[in-house]
Amino acid sequence: MKGFARPTLPANLSEPCPPIPELDTESWDALNKAYIDLAFSYGECEMRRKAIVEVFG
């Protein structure tokens, strides 16, 4: 029986989470868009993290 070989980590899972963008406006519309963008980015990053934990954890 051969030894267990750990799978290779896909490049997209090893990317760091994107930085939180700085908001330099007082517009409520811009704040709303920034919040939606941040929530989407966080969701993608969290899915990558969960995948890493599931496969490599």
N, C-alpha and C positions, 0 to 999 in steps of 0.2 A: 504494500500500500504506500503510495506516495504521500509526502507531506502536504499540508494545506498551504496553498499560496493565496495570500491576501490579494483581492482585486485591486487594479490600478485606479486611483482616484481620478475621475473625469475632471478636465480643466475647468469646466463651468462650475463645478462644486467647490473648487478651491479658491475661487475669486473672493476677495473681501466684500463685505456689504458696502454699498455706496455711501458716501458721506451725506449727512443731512445738509441740504442746500440752505444757504443763508437768504433770508427774505429781507429785501431792502426797500419795501414799499408799504404804504399804509392802506392800500386798496383791499377791500374785503374780497373782491373777486380773485385777486392774486393770492390772498391767503387761502381761500377755498381751493384753488387749483394746486397750490403747494401742498396742502393737507392731503388731497387726493393722490398726488404724485408720491408723497412720502408713504402713505398707506399701501400703495401698490408696490413700491420698492421694498418696504418691510415684508410684505407678503411673499415676494419672490425670494428674498434673503432667508426668511424663515423656512420656506420649502426646501431650499438648498441645505440648510443646517439640519433639518429633520432627515433628509436623505442621507447625509453624511453619518449621522448618528445611527440610523437604521442599518446601513451597510458596513460601516467601519467601527461602530461602537460596541 
